[in-house]
Amino acid sequence: MELTSNGLKDFFKEVAGMVETEKDYLCELDRKLGDGDHGVTMSIGWQAIHDKLTNELVDTEDCGKISVTIGKTFLNAVGSSVGPLYATGFMRGAKIAKNKTVLNEKDLAAYWVAFANGVKERGQAEVGDKTMVDTLAPFAETLKTCFDDTQDFETAFSTAVNAAEAGMNSTKDMISKKGRSSRLADRSIGVQDPGATSAYFILSTFLKVIKSNSSKTA
């Protein structure tokens, strides 16, 4: 399979719509752990991205430039700690996509591994800290291993998203070790991390997009 620059832009638009749908749920999760604004924060960032996609990026075909712009736009729109994390992820992915108008399966696997590793490195979090890394680290490891074995991106990505979901669910049983929620100590147990949740939603949205593209070309 391949993803064109327009396909990449369509994915980002899908994420913007998904975030609006899940905004209240993400805020509900965050009210139990933090300020209660994670859904609103994500909405602000992704609506800014949607505006950029429908204006400045309409004629842009360089997937790397698109990804860099997505990262910078999110960073500029969002004042919270999540801004630099996603910005770093998308900018790392942009290095893979630089000067390419079409991303092949190898490009896509490398893009998402770079994205996830970039977020992890910028956030300096580890699996078990009850953060988005609990979603992204097992996702990246599974994607790389499975794609190396199969050279089938859709299968590898689907398997990796399952690992991401398991990682997200595992945060319910963790004590928060990062950020504002770390002050809750044992009281943070039993609540799913909102950052891990929104990260999973983004990955599952991409899976939905590539499955839809596959069915159209079948």
SEFIZA-403647 format. One line per field, with one value per residue (C-alpha): chain; residue number from 1; x negated, y, z. Coordinates in pm, whole numbers. Last residue first. Example, Ala and Ser with C-alpha at 12.3 -4.5 7.8 and 13.67 -1.06 7.14 Angstrom:
chain = c(A	A)
resi = c(2	1)
c1 = c(-1367	-1230)
c2 = c(-106	-450)
c3 = c(714	780)
***
This chain:
chain = c(A	A	A	A	A	A	A	A	A	A	A	A	A	A	A	A	A	A	A	A	A	A	A	A	A	A	A	A	A	A	A	A	A	A	A	A	A	A	A	A	A	A	A	A	A	A	A	A	A	A	A	A	A	A	A	A	A	A	A	A	A	A	A	A	A	A	A	A	A	A	A	A	A	A	A	A	A	A	A	A	A	A	A	A	A	A	A	A	A	A	A	A	A	A	A	A	A	A	A	A	A	A	A	A	A	A	A	A	A	A	A	A	A	A	A	A	A	A	A	A	A	A	A	A	A	A	A	A	A	A	A	A	A	A	A	A	A	A	A	A	A	A	A	A	A	A	A	A	A	A	A	A	A	A	A	A	A	A	A	A	A	A	A	A	A	A	A	A	A	A	A	A	A	A	A	A	A	A	A	A	A	A	A	A	A	A	A	A	A	A	A	A	A	A	A	A	A	A	A	A	A	A	A	A	A	A	A	A	A	A	A	A	A	A	A	A	A	A)
resi = c(218	217	216	215	214	213	212	211	210	209	208	207	206	205	204	203	202	201	200	199	198	197	196	195	194	193	192	191	190	189	188	187	186	185	184	183	182	181	180	179	178	177	176	175	174	173	172	171	170	169	168	167	166	165	164	163	162	161	160	159	158	157	156	155	154	153	152	151	150	149	148	147	146	145	144	143	142	141	140	139	138	137	136	135	134	133	132	131	130	129	128	127	126	125	124	123	122	121	120	119	118	117	116	115	114	113	112	111	110	109	108	107	106	105	104	103	102	101	100	99	98	97	96	95	94	93	92	91	90	89	88	87	86	85	84	83	82	81	80	79	78	77	76	75	74	73	72	71	70	69	68	67	66	65	64	63	62	61	60	59	58	57	56	55	54	53	52	51	50	49	48	47	46	45	44	43	42	41	40	39	38	37	36	35	34	33	32	31	30	29	28	27	26	25	24	23	22	21	20	19	18	17	16	15	14	13	12	11	10	9	8	7	6	5	4	3	2	1)
c1 = c(914	821	1115	1094	725	793	1057	818	551	785	920	565	481	778	663	327	487	730	443	260	582	610	249	287	613	461	717	831	821	504	454	551	233	18	245	-54	-164	146	-22	-298	-465	-459	-91	-22	81	378	580	266	282	576	359	89	339	474	123	53	371	254	-74	106	304	-16	-195	93	128	-247	-321	-700	-624	-906	-1051	-694	-608	-916	-897	-522	-541	-816	-644	-303	-457	-620	-325	-47	-240	-430	-102	-153	-110	-479	-478	-645	-904	-891	-1153	-878	-1100	-1244	-905	-743	-1029	-1015	-648	-694	-1007	-825	-533	-742	-958	-650	-506	-827	-860	-500	-538	-489	-401	-489	-832	-1075	-1105	-883	-1134	-1249	-884	-826	-1069	-881	-551	-676	-853	-540	-334	-551	-612	-237	-149	-309	-36	-35	127	169	-198	-293	-5	-95	-462	-386	-136	-373	-654	-423	-309	-666	-771	-478	-579	-260	-147	146	400	139	191	571	773	484	390	747	753	424	566	868	627	447	757	933	637	639	1015	994	708	887	985	705	553	632	1007	1090	858	1078	1385	1188	1096	1461	1575	1330	1397	1610	1408	1088	1223	1290	936	799	990	841	494	574	699	369	179	404	344	-31	16	21	-96	0)
c2 = c(-376	-10	132	-138	-62	311	243	13	284	546	326	237	608	671	388	563	896	735	552	882	1033	748	751	1122	1068	807	546	581	297	403	780	780	586	895	1195	1426	1236	1374	1710	1569	1231	929	839	511	237	0	206	266	-94	-7	230	-32	-294	-46	28	-344	-375	-73	-254	-558	-333	-152	-476	-612	-285	-252	-596	-643	-950	-991	-639	-507	-711	-610	-242	-216	-408	-189	128	31	-97	245	456	351	345	645	840	854	630	604	229	246	522	899	1145	1343	1440	1089	920	1159	1113	735	735	957	776	442	597	735	421	204	453	482	105	78	347	720	935	1302	1257	1546	1469	1182	1016	1348	1449	1162	1324	1651	1477	1327	1642	1850	1585	1608	1983	2051	1793	2008	2268	2586	2445	2646	2705	2344	2206	2430	2336	1965	1989	2213	1961	1681	1870	1968	1604	1489	1730	1784	2123	2266	2283	2331	2701	2699	2386	2204	2505	2536	2165	2202	2488	2267	1995	2205	2362	2025	1857	2123	2097	1719	1748	2011	1833	1994	1666	1307	1253	1562	1425	1125	1347	1587	1301	1193	1547	1584	1245	1367	1685	1479	1246	1537	1671	1319	1276	1602	1467	1153	1355	1541	1214	1089	1411	1357	1008	691	366	0)
c3 = c(-363	-405	-213	56	112	149	415	599	580	726	1007	1109	1114	1343	1571	1610	1696	1941	2112	2168	2306	2557	2674	2734	2925	3161	3261	3621	3873	4051	4065	4433	4509	4439	4372	4341	4031	3855	3802	3590	3593	3822	3814	3991	3751	3731	3483	3277	3152	2928	2722	2687	2574	2321	2196	2154	1946	1747	1682	1540	1305	1207	1128	921	731	682	541	533	750	1000	995	996	1305	1500	1410	1472	1799	1940	1828	1972	2295	2340	2225	2460	2787	2650	2666	3042	3345	3446	3379	3040	3061	3042	2921	2745	2453	2419	2435	2189	1944	1980	1887	1582	1463	1485	1299	1015	982	932	686	486	459	340	77	136	-166	-219	-64	-10	363	482	715	857	893	1134	1375	1330	1400	1723	1840	1789	1967	2276	2259	2276	2543	2812	2784	2578	2268	1948	1871	1940	1736	1443	1465	1455	1170	975	1012	897	588	503	523	313	35	-168	-39	-238	44	316	391	398	465	630	844	970	1052	1242	1449	1516	1622	1880	2032	2044	2212	2482	2525	2563	2810	3019	3339	3536	3648	3741	3775	3570	3301	3231	3193	2972	2740	2728	2649	2361	2201	1909	1863	1874	1606	1371	1405	1367	1041	913	992	797	498	494	480	199	10	46	-93	115	-40	0)
***
